[in-house]
Amino acid sequence: MILFNPKKFRGEHLDGRSRELILKTIDFFEKMGKNKLKENDRKMTWYEDFLEFQKNEKIFYTFLTPPQYADDPNARWDTWRICDYNEVLAFYSLAYWYTWQVTILGLGPIWMSKNEKIKKEVAEMLKNGGVFAFGLSEREHGADIYATETKLIPQPDGTWKAYGRKYYIGNANVASIISTFARFADPDGSLPYDMDKKRFAFFALRRDERYYQLIKNIVASQMFVGDFLIHEYPVSEDDILEKGEDAWDAALNTVNVGKFNLGWASIGICTHALYEAINHASKRILYGMHVTDFPHVKRLFVDAYCRLVAMKLFARRACDYMRVASLNDRRYLLYNAIVKSKVTREGEEVINLLWDVIAAKGFEKDTYFEMAARYIRALPKLEGTVHVNMALILKFLYNYLFNPAGFPDVPKMDVAKHDEFLFNQGPAGGLERVRFHDYHKAYNSIDLPNVNVFKEQIETFREMIANASPSFEQMRDFDFLANLGELFTLLVYGHLIIEAKHVYIGLYDVSDELLDQIFEVFVRDFSKFAVELMAKPTTTEEQLNYCRKMVKRPVPSKDRFEKVLEEVYSLKDAYEMNP
């Protein structure tokens, strides 16, 4: 099966210990049951039971500790199994996933640092069940880390005193260490706004009540998203994780490692919601018909399924590129950004489609769907705005389209290994210099009606970029860039999904009918974004002509649709959470 099903999960692609821990996690939630899960959500109950469970099983320790700091032969940072665990936790509740997610972010600057003393200490904390936090954001500045106001004021003895307020910090109530981003201040405490990266620092903050004031949880949820204040917090060299440009790089590289998980959380949420929606609709009769027999409902389910399968295929294939990455192969930076932005927004679309099927049922307090609909919106927002991500994605545009390089084929990367490079990614800049393999190879390997239509669309897009390239003014217009980025993202999205079909035979078997139905969705989406680009006031007449050529009708096929619908409806009663 392509979609995760707790009742049928065997984890054959995992090593024995990883499989055991995931099965134990499934058992933890199934024994809890949906009624208790929902009660905990409604009452915003802190998930002490889960933290105790993971402590006893040493899950975070096993999954998140580099082997050189562990005494367990199964300990490593293995992105494949981390993706699996993201999917499982979010399948049950985003709140339980969140404490794992922010622990990953908090560990990023630590494992990237040169502070061996802290690393050994953190490994012991993980072994004893500790969780961690990422102290980057601030209330007034959010993700604008140039404007960070948390400051380290130098003292006569060579140490510092830290002052500042951090906001949106998960696990701030229980974290063993908060990896905190700050700037070095002048001796008088002044902190001018400047772009000097030498001022940046990451330090290990412990929740000492003499200097640490936890103000509140800023969200109405089981998860704790903290607002905290530090005052006269003593910092020595032993507490420093990174300084200067290394601290800046650690901030951005940690986002590369940690925010990738957002797409996998969306996949988990949507999968559970799909099972619940099909179970409900298949048993409901309106106007003498089963709801699942209405033509529009069939279309909604097929579209939702195609989008969800595409999300998982792309995110899994992107994981492969993270695991083979090196200083000479940074393709993962583009694919990672698309998982963060595109996959999470596709999750919103899947929930919208399913909600149109189950209608008022989606508001009922005893359903998983009510929780899914509430949480799915958070994931694209946790990584910042769409426009920020599109600006990042477009940095790769020209090399991707016009300057391919030779790379060996990347296989399925399910090998049990430690992904050491993720903690040695090097400088965070230079995105415009990243090279990619030729996308034509993947597209030319498939001869299906809608894939062929999509190939015409993306080649027209390529011609537009070559012959009617965006002007300097257009490249500064985020409204224009957003739609340009959507078109480019779809090209890359389809590329890796085709690769996934070839690479994952035996793991995720994707039929030609399903792949072509997925690309029917893509043809429609590409046409929609082309029309939206036509509507932008800065679009030139030449660009308009290319946009008109990009608008295509997908190739319909009743037989193909019915085969995919049969695959979707086979999920009826395939899973329902224990009550």
N, C-alpha and C positions, 0 to 999 in steps of 0.2 A: 504494500500500500504506500501511496505517496504521502497521504495525510496521517499524522500521528493518531493512534487509537490506543488508549491505556489498556483496554481489555485484551488487545492483541499484540501489544508491543513485546518484541523479543530482543531487539538490540543486537542483531547478529553482526552488525558493522562495528560493534564496540568490543573492547577487551573485557575480560571477565569482571574485574573490579568495577569498571565504569558502568557496565550493565547492571551489576548488583546494586549500586548506589542509586541508579535511576529507577530501578524496579522498587526499591525500598521507598523512594520518594513518592512514586505513584501509589504505593500501598498506604503511605501516611495520609494522603489526601482522600483516597477512597474510603479509608476507615473513618476519617473525619465526616465524610458525607456532605452532600450538597446543602442540606438543611443547616448544618452547623457552619459550613463555609459562608453561607449567606447571612446567617445570624451574626457571625463575627464581622462581616462586612458592614451590616447595618449598624451595629453597635460600635464600630470602629475599634474593635478589640486588638490590642497590641499582640503581635504573633510570637509571643514568648515560647509557645509550644513548638513552633517550627524552628526557632533558633536553638532550642534545647535538642531537638531531633538532629539537626545538622551538626551540632557540637558532638553529640554521642556517636554519630556515624562518621565524623571528621570529613564531611563532604566538602566544605569550602577549603579545608586544608589539602585534601587530595586533589581537588580540581584547580586550585589557584596558587599552589606553591611551586616554584621552580625546583627541580630535583636536587640541585646542589645545596639547598637549604632545608631539605626534608630527610627524615629517616624512613620514609615509606617509599618502596620502589614504584608505587603507582602514582606518586605525586608528580605533577607536571602541569604546564599551561598548554592544554591541547584544545585548539579552537574548535575542532569538530565536536568533541563531546561537550564543550561549553555551549555551543549552539543547541545541541540536544537538550541540555539542562535549562537553557532559556525557554525553549519551546514548552517543556513540561511544566515549569513553574507558572508561566503565563497562561497556559491552558487552564489551570485551576484558578489563579487569581494574580492580577498584576501587582497587588500589594505584596504578596510573598516573593514574587520575582524582584521587586524593587530593592529589598534589603540585600539580595545577591548582587544586583546590578551596581548599586552604589559602592558595595565592597570592592567590586572589580575596578571601578574608577579610582577609589581610594588607594588601591594597591599599585596602580599604574606608575605614579611618580616614585613610589618606593622601590619597585623592582627595576626601574630605569635609573635609579640613583647610583652613586659611587659609595654610598654610606653602608659599608658591610655590617657594622654594628647594628644599625636599625634593621637591616634585612633579616639578620639572625633572630633578633627580638620579635619581629613581625611573624616569622615562621612559627615560633613558639606560641604566639598569640592565636594564630590560625589553628594550630593544633589543639588549643584549649577552647576553641569555639568562638574566637573573636571575630567581630565584623569591623568594617572600616568605612571611611567617608572621604569625600573629595571636596575640599574647601576652596572652590574656585569662584563661584558666583557671588555677587553682591547686590543688595537691593536696588541701588540707584543705577548700576551699570550693567547688570546681567552678565552677558558673555563678552562684554567689551573689556578684555583683561588689560588693555593698555591703561585704562582708567582706574585700575585697582587702587583702592584707598587703604587697604590693610597694610600696615607699615611696620618695618623693623627699625627701631631707633638705636644707633650704636651707643654702647656704654664704655666708660673708661677702661674697664677690665677686658675689653675685646668681645664681650657678649652683646646681646641686643635685648630690648624690650619690645614686645609685639603689642600693637593696638589695632583694633578694627572690628568690623561687623560683617558677618557672612550670612547669606540668605539662599534659600533653595537647597539646603544641604541635607541630603538623606542620611539616616542613621546618626544624626547629630546627638541623639539622646543616649546612644549605647556604644558608639564607635570606640574601639581601643585606641586608635590613632586617626586623626583627621589630617590628611595631606593638604596643607594650607598654602595657598598662593598669596604672595605679598610683594611689596617693593621696599628696597632699602631707602630709608629716609636720610636726610641730612642730620647732623648732630643736634640741631635745634628742633627737629621733628618735622620740618617742612618737607613737602612732597609735591614738587611741581609736576604738572601734567606734561610729560614729554614722551618721546618714542625711544628712549635709551633702554635697550634690553638688558644692559648691564645692571640695572636696578632690580631686576626680578629675582625672586627666590621662592623655593618650596621648602617648608619646614614641617616637622612632625609635631602636631599639636595634640596634647593629651587633655582630657576633660578634668582639669584641676579646678575645683570650685573657688579657689582663692582668686583665680584669674579668668575663669570661664563662666559666663552667664548664659544659660540656655533660656531664651526669651519665650519661645512658643513653637508649636507645630503650626505651620501656616496653611495646612490643607485639612479638609474634613474627610479623613480616611484612616484606615488601619496603618498605612505607612506613615512614617515620621519624617517630615520635610522641615528641617529646622531653620530657625532664625537665632543666631547666637552672637554674643559680644565677647571680645577678649580685651583685657586691660592690664597693662604692665606684665604681660606674660613673658617669663624669662626664656630666652632662646640662646643656646650655646652652639658651638660648631658641631657637637654631637647630634644636635637636632636638625641640622641643615641637610636637606636632601639634594638640592641643586641650587646653583647660583647662575645669574646672568642668562646668556642665551640658552644654556642647558636647561634652565628652569622653564623658559619660554617653550622650548622644543618639547619638554616633558608634558607641558599642559596640552599642546596640540596632539602629540603622539598618544597620550592617554585617551583623548577623545577618539582617535582612530581605533584604538583597541576596544574601548568600552561602549561607545555609542553605536557600534555595529550591532550590539545586542538588541537595540530597539526594534529592528526589523523582525528578529526572531520572536520577540514578545508579541508583535502584531500577528504573526503566523499562528502562535499558540492560541491567542484569544479568538481569532477568526475560525479556527478549526473546531473549537468547542461550540461556538455559536452556530456553526453550520450543522453539526450533529443535532443540536437542540431544535433548530428551525425545521429541519427535515422531519424529525420525529413528531413535532407538533402539526406541521402542515399535512403530513400524510394521514393523520388520524382525524382531521377536521373536515366535515362535510358542509358545504354551502350550496344552496340552490340545487340540491340533489347531486352534487359532484364533489369528489375529493378535491381539496384545494390544490393538490399536486397535479391535477388533470387540467387545470386552467392553462391556456397557452402562454399567457403573460407570466405566470408563475414558473412554468418550465424555463422560459427565457431568463428570468431573474436567477433561478438556481444555477443554470448552466453558466451564465456570466459570472456569478459569484464564485463558482467552483473553478472556472478557468483562471480568474484573477488570483485566487488563493493558491492554486497549483503553481502558477507563474511566480508568485512571491517566493514560494519555497524553493523552486528550482533555481531562481536567480540568487537567492541568499546563500544557498548551499554551494553553488558554483563560485560565488564571490569568496566564500570561505577557503576554497582551494587556493585561490590566488593570494590570500593572506598568508597561507602556510608555506608557499614557495617563494615569498617575497625576499628581496635582498636589496642592497644599495644599488644594484644594477637592474632590478626588476621591481618597480614601484607601481605597477598597474593596479594593485590593490587599493590605492588611494582613490581612484575614480569609482571602482566597484563598491568600495566601502561607503562612499558618499551617497551612492544611489540606494544602497540598503537602508541607510539612515533616513533618506527623504522619500524616495519613490515607494519602497516597500511599505513603509509606515502609512503613507497616504493611500496606497492601494488597500491597506487594511480598513481604513475608514470607508472606502467605497464598497468593500465586501459587506461590511456591517450594514451600510445603507441599503444595499440590494436585498439582503436577508430581512431587514426590517420592513421593507415594502411587502414581503411575503407574510410575515407573522403579525404585522400591524400592531394592534393594541397589546398583544401578548408580550411584546418587547418591553413594556413598561412595568410588568408585574414583578413585585418584589421578590417572589420565590424563584424566579428564573435566573439562570446564569446570564441570559442575554441582556437583562437589565444592567448587570455589572459590566458586561462586555461593551455595551453601547456607551457607557459612561467613561470607561478607561481607554477605549481605542483612540479617543480624541487626544489623549495626553501625549502619545508617542511621537507624532511629528513635531509637537511643540517642545518636547524635552531637548531637541537638538537645535532649536532656533527656528527662524522663519524659513519658509520655502525659498524666499529670495536669496538669503544667505547661502543656502545650499546650492542653488542654481548658479550663483556667481562662482562658487568653488568648482562645480562640475564643468562649467564652460571653460575653465582654464586648460582643460585637457582636449578641447574640441579640435584644434587644428592638427595636432600630432596624431590624434586618433583617426581623423578622416584622411589626412594627406601624407603622413610620414611614418608608415608602419616600419617596424623593425623585426628582425628574425629572432624568435624565441622557440625553444623546444615546446612540444605539446605538454600541457599540464594534465596529469591523470587525476583520478579521484583520490583526494588526499585524506583518506580515513586512517592512515597509519598512526599508531600510538606513539607520538613523539612530542617532545617539548618544543614549543614555538619560540625559540630564543630570540629571533630577529625582532619580534614585536617590542622587545625591551632594549633594542639597539638600532632604532630606526634612523638615526642620524638627524641632520638638520631638517626642520619641518617645511622649508620653502622649496623653491625650484619646481613647482608643479607643472609649469609650462614646458619643462624639458622632459617630462615623463613620456616614454615611448610605449607603443602597444603593438600587438600582433595584428595582422590584416583581418578585419572583420569579414571580408568577402569570402574567405575560406569556409567559415561556418555557414553563411547564408547560401553559398553555392552548393553545399552538401545536401540541401533539402529542395525537393521539387514538389511542392504542394500548392494548391490554388491561392490560398490567402497569404502564404509566405511569399509567393511570387508577386502578388499585388503589393505587399509590404516592401519588397525589394525595390519595386519601382518608386515607391514613395521616398524611401531613404536615399536612393540615388538622385532623385530630384532635389532633395534637401542638400545633399552634398554639392550638387551643381549650383544651388543658390549660394552656399557659403563660398564657393570658388569664384563665382561670377558676379554676385551681388552681395558681397560680404558686408556685414554690419559696419556702419560708420563708427567713428569715435564717439559721437554723440549718442548713437543707439546703444553702444556698449556701456554707457553710463546711465542708461534708462532702464531701471530694474523692471519696470512694467513690460517693456519689450523683451528684456532678457529672460524673463520667467517663461514665456512661451517658446522662445528659441531653445531654452534649456529643456523644456518638456519634449520637444521633438528630438533633440540629441539624446536625451535619456532613454527614450523609447528604442532608438537604434541600438544602444548599448544593451538595454534590457533584453531585447530579442536575441542579440548575439550570444549572450551567456546562456540563455534558456535553450537555444539550439545545441550549444556545447553540452549542456546538462543532459539532454536527451541521449546523446551519444555516449557520454562518459558514465552515466549512472544505470546502464542496463543491468538488471538484476537487483538493483537497490530501489530505484524509482523507474518503473517501466512506463514510458509515455508513448501511447499509440500515435500513429499518424493522424488519426481522427481528432484526438485531443489536442495535439500540437496545432493542427490547422484551425481548430475552433479557438484556441488561444490567440492565434494570429488574426482571426476575424475580429476579435476584440481590439487588438492592436491597430488594425486598419481603421476601425472606427475612431479610436482615440487619436491616431495621427491626423486624421481628417479634421477632427474637432479642434486640435491645437493649431492646425494650419489655418482654419477659419478664424480662430481667435487672434492669430498673428496678423491676419488680413485687416482686422478691426483696429489695430493699433495706429494712432495718428501719425507716428513717425515712420511707418512702413512705406518704403518707396514703391514706385510703380513697377519697377523691375522685380522687386521682391514679391509684390502682389501677384505677378504672373506666375512665379514659381509656386506660390502658395496655392493658386488655383489648380495647378497641375498635381499638387500633393493630395488634393481631395479626391478620394477614390471610394467606389462602392465595393464592399467585401463580396466575396463569391459565396452565395448561399448554397446550402446542401441539406436537404431534409434528412437524408440517410446519415450523414455525419453528425448532425445535431442529435438525432435520436440515439445514436450509439453513445455519444457523450452523456446525454440525459440518462441513459440506462446506467452508466457508470456512477453518475451523481446519485441517482435514486437507489442504487445498491447500498448506499450508506444509511438508509432507513433502518432504524433499530440496531445499527452497528455499534453504537455506544450511547449509554446514558449513565451519568454519574450515580453512584450509590446514594440513596436518599439520606 
